């Protein structure tokens, strides 16, 4: 298994982990937001409300970019462009 295949597999695993961990993150945020003393901390409620979005988008972007990186490199190395270029320029 080469590094490109590993990138694709790790990207898929990262996206799968995102879908499994998101409900846990949401549950934790709801627990924090329902605490009666949250109003005494300046800005904490706003940070907690935006945290799930940042985590979700960040993990999906990371997994997707890993998959894209692995497929981009795999497609480029498997194409005939490099070998045709080498034959032509010799």
C-alpha positions in Angstrom: 0.0 0.0 0.0 1.6 3.3 -1.1 1.3 6.7 0.6 -1.4 7.9 -1.8 -3.7 5.0 -0.9 -3.0 5.6 2.8 -4.1 9.3 2.4 -7.4 8.2 0.8 -8.0 5.6 3.5 -7.1 8.1 6.3 -9.4 10.7 4.8 -12.3 8.3 4.7 -11.6 7.4 8.4 -11.4 11.1 9.3 -14.8 11.7 7.8 -16.3 8.7 9.5 -14.9 9.8 12.8 -16.5 13.2 12.2 -19.9 11.7 11.8 -19.4 9.6 15.0 -18.0 12.4 17.2 -20.4 15.1 16.1 -23.3 14.0 18.3 -21.0 13.8 21.3 -19.8 17.3 20.6 -23.4 18.5 20.3 -24.4 16.8 23.6 -21.5 18.4 25.4 -22.4 21.8 24.0 -26.1 21.4 25.0 -25.0 20.4 28.5 -22.8 23.5 28.8 -25.5 25.8 27.4 -28.2 24.5 29.8 -26.0 25.3 32.8 -27.6 28.1 34.8 -24.3 29.8 35.6 -23.2 30.3 32.0 -24.3 33.9 32.0 -21.5 34.9 34.4 -18.8 34.1 31.8 -18.4 36.7 29.1 -18.7 35.2 25.6 -18.7 31.6 26.7 -22.2 30.9 25.3 -21.3 32.3 21.9 -18.1 30.3 21.7 -19.9 27.1 22.7 -22.6 27.7 20.1 -20.0 28.1 17.3 -17.7 25.2 18.4 -19.7 22.4 16.8 -19.7 24.2 13.4 -16.0 24.8 13.5 -15.3 21.2 14.5 -17.6 19.8 11.9 -16.3 21.9 9.0 -12.7 21.5 10.0 -12.8 17.7 10.3 -14.8 17.4 7.0 -12.4 19.7 5.2 -9.3 17.9 6.6 -10.7 14.5 5.5 -11.8 15.7 2.2 -8.5 17.4 1.4 -6.7 14.2 2.4 -8.8 12.2 0.0 -8.3 14.8 -2.7 -4.6 14.8 -2.2 -4.3 11.1 -2.4 -6.5 10.8 -5.5 -4.7 13.7 -7.2 -1.3 12.1 -6.8 -2.6 8.6 -7.7 -4.2 9.9 -10.9 -1.1 11.9 -11.9 1.3 9.0 -11.4 -0.9 6.4 -13.1 -1.5 8.6 -16.2 0.6 8.2 -19.2 1.6 11.9 -19.2 4.9 11.4 -17.3 6.0 8.4 -19.4 5.0 10.1 -22.7 6.9 13.2 -21.7 10.0 11.1 -20.8 9.8 9.3 -24.2 9.4 12.6 -26.1 12.1 14.6 -24.3 14.2 11.5 -23.9 
